[in-house]
């Protein structure tokens, strides 16, 4: 917009007085000198003479006033320059009218100066008025009108009104596509700004939809590996993630990887991190098997390219551990997290959400492995932080709280398990080991004198047996529970001993199922025979004495 002022008003055309015109040209030439204060004084003296000779609305008078204002701006006083030009605008308005080219040029320069002053409200208002005037004078599709509307939209966003900025950019985009065509650079830049302001306005769904259009346009016009296309793809990943669309974020990641292969080497940190994000978003979208393959391929490449405690490496190791938990492989989850959690804490800090999630997953994995004492210690340390960061109703807080209450012998644990049960099934599925644990805790307190309650419990055991297998530690633990609930003390002890011997012969001494059977037998032995401290060997298991 500034060029209109310089072209229209800066070049003197003369007053008809040769001597005065020479003074005028010399003053204008000195306007760009190293002494702007003197130049401003000279120009203002000339302006007063011009007003007396030819009137305030003469082009020469306006030209001198514009030069004086630009000299004021060069003195780092854009506000003073804007005030000067606003005065000139007022002098011209009565004779020229609001749509005169000189009036429009002055409006454009004033709007620019308010922006240079960082007076965002004045800049937005000035550009809005200018856009309306230009539309009246030149039409809605004129390049100058579109440029003024773009500046109005941009400054409106700067005033803290992202909703209005997004609405204005959406309207501008429709106008630009009609006037300039879908492939024009201004159209693509407006799409970029529209994504930005939709996101700022809290509407990531619309931002994600615009991102898809922007990526397609930039790929078509600029090519897949152009930096602007890559930047648009990065925005698309972020927008889909913010919109709660992990499948869309995964698609954008895959697209970004295809685009980046020719621009960056395979071992580049950004490429590796994009691959990590692809695996992460596929996990979030429920595409677990493809995510598992992504992680398995990525980890060796990270080992060759980055240090073992690099942020991308540590986050990848945590992401793979979380995926293993979702797949129900809780023993491997526990092993992975025991190795990864110290690095994760050091790299991210104790209060980072991924550190909290890793701590929770370790507790949950320990519970399914039968490491209840360790799970209790970690739950007591973790629970206050989960409450502070995630609230009392989050599933991780509820599960951790249940472990603390159960470890303290508090019957309120049962209420927490019942509250958690439906959420846990929705998140992990009905046959995930941790879901089964929660369902068992909820069912085991029922009145088993009722036959239908017993049938429900044995039906749940059948689900354990089918989902986890008969030798899983949880299945063995559940079988031991059924024995103690339905048999007399002596018979129960005999059957628990047989269960333990069978696990030793089938699984070995250190298998989780064997440990679960031994724990059940030892506990019952203490209750029945007062030998709670005795830990039997393989040959020591037998009926109660």
Secondary structure, DSSP 8 states (H G I E B T S, - for coil): -HHHHHHHHSS----S-HHHHHHHHHHHHHTTSS-HHHHHHHHHHHHHHHHHHH-TTSHHHHHHHHHHHHHHHHTT-HHHHHHHHHHHHHHHHHHH-TTSHHHHHHHHHHHHHHHHTT-HHHHHHHHHHHHHHHHHHH-TT-HHHHHHHHHHHHHHHHTT-HHHHHHHHHHHHHHHHHHH-TT-HHHHHHHHHHHHHHHHTT-HHHHHHHHHHHHHHHHHHH-TTSHHHHHHHHHHHHHHHHTT-HHHHHHHHHHHHHHHTTTS-TT-HHHHHHHHHHHHHHHHTT-HHHHHHHHHHHHHHHHHHS-TTSHHHHHHHHHHHHHHHHTT-HHHHHHHHHHHHHHHHHHH-TTSHHHHHHHHHHHHHHHHHT-HHHHHHHHHHHHHHHHHHH-TTSHHHHHHHHHHHHHTT-THHHHHHHHHHHHHHHHH-TTSHHHHHHHHHHHHTS-TTSHHHHHHHHHHHHHHHHHH-TTSHHHHHHHHHHHHHHS-HHHHHHHHHHHHHHHHHHH-TTSHHHHHHHHHHHHHHHHHHS-TT----GGG--S--
